[in-house]
Amino acid sequence: MDGFATIIEPFRIKSVEPLRMTTAAERRALLRDAGYNLFALDADDVLIDLLTDSGTSAMSARQWSGIMRGDESYAGSPSWYRFKESVQRLFPFEHIIPTHQGRAAEKILFSVVGGPGKVIPNNTHFDTTRANVEHSGARAVDVVIAEGRVPSSRHPFKGNVDLDALRAVIEEAGPEHVPLVMVTVTNNSGGGQPVSLENLRAVRAVCDDFGLPLFLDGCRFAENAWFIREREPGQQGRAVPDIVRDMAALADGMTMSAKKDALVNIGGWLAMRDDELARQCREALILTEGFPTYGGLAGRDLEAIAIGLEEVVDEDYLRYRIRSTAYLADALREGGVPMVEPPGGHAVYLDARALLPHIPPLAYPGQALAVALYEEGGVRGCEIGTVMFGRHPDGSESAAAMDLVRLAIPRRVYTQSHVDYVIETVLRVAARASTLPGYRIVDEPPSLRHFTARFAPLA
Ligand SMILES: *Cc1c(COP(=O)(O)O)cnc(C)c1O
């Protein structure tokens, strides 16, 4: 909006969900009962839930009316055609294969192209992507630029692929063992950092040199396109859908979780140009997801995605979306709270190891900070650090590369005063950081321990 400093939420609220207030004493008891694991809390006991931006979007009145319009015909439903057209307006791939979420698309793709001896390069594999690549017997290799691994580096496109590293991985494996190259936009596991169009073009050129297809992990394609528009020379003021189509034109296919940038609560798709690959993927789809015109979804879900894809590329929406994340980061930076810089599109990542230097990584500073944020203000974030990554298949444990707490912002859910409250909560915890205890694990499963481990504070 011309000349205004305040970027407002570009929507008003028609239906509300009450938040349940709790006292600090109640939260301390709930934490004890939950074994200090925030995944074990009831969502009703959380005031501001920043655990994830996945599947937590608020849908618009138009999407809800689309839900009623959804046609549940088994084959060839009009909702399927509306979904397909909406996807293809942004991503003009010949074949669109609906799935119930992103990992289902990954499972199908890698069960067809993966397998022992194969290597998949990606800027940074998201954890389900890596798991599906590895489950097929293939190897997942991350080739993000060096700046993408340094929390304090303010490179504008920290999600970019390291082109030399990509070439080296392909040459070492042999191109015949690399079924495709993937680029994740934005780079979720690397802090929600964008990839530039220039870098995507260069990745395309490397793929062409070796005759390899390029696939996008497109979960946050619209946020990535907005960062291109804001930060990449020559891109200012361009229409977001045009930037998205430029990204798509460089690729041969994509996997997608609609739970992110399609503004819905469930859904995804797999897309590609290649007819034979599509045939094989559809066969796999029918085994585990459903008929090719609905995949793992109801007609009403397809309808909500079709509409969400129109809303997510709206400039006013994206300006508000990226600004609301930056607003949280700006206030915390001003308050001296260390974090991954610059903030990504969907989340702010607090640097718990830097904030809590008295807690060694094996006493889980990320867990300590996440617990303290809940205790202080009922705010739920997510430890991304030694609890999540520290235990190895051989049973040993070591410090993760970083100890972070991710505050992921659900789309269109919280207002600026909610974010102000989060800021106050973090600053209050930061002010007493030196008094926070570390934790030890009293019970943990053999794998993916962050979901179910129980903790106890160190004296
Ligand atoms: C969420 C996500 C996925 C997996 O999608 P689900 O819908 O959760 O299965 C894959 N890649 C990235 C980058 C993601 O953020």
The ligand as a Gaussian input file, in Angstrom:
#p B3LYP/6-31G(d) Opt

LIG

0 1
 C        6.929000     -30.651000       4.643000
 C        7.966000     -30.922000       3.630000
 C        8.012000     -32.130000       2.936000
 C        7.082000     -33.296000       3.254000
 O        5.756000     -32.964000       3.094000
 P        4.596000     -33.606000       4.033000
 O        3.356000     -33.012000       3.458000
 O        4.871000     -33.217000       5.438000
 O        4.656000     -35.078000       3.829000
 C        8.993000     -32.289000       1.973000
 N        9.886000     -31.330000       1.721000
 C        9.872000     -30.141000       2.364000
 C       10.870000     -29.095000       2.028000
 C        8.923000     -29.903000       3.350000
 O        8.928000     -28.736000       4.000000

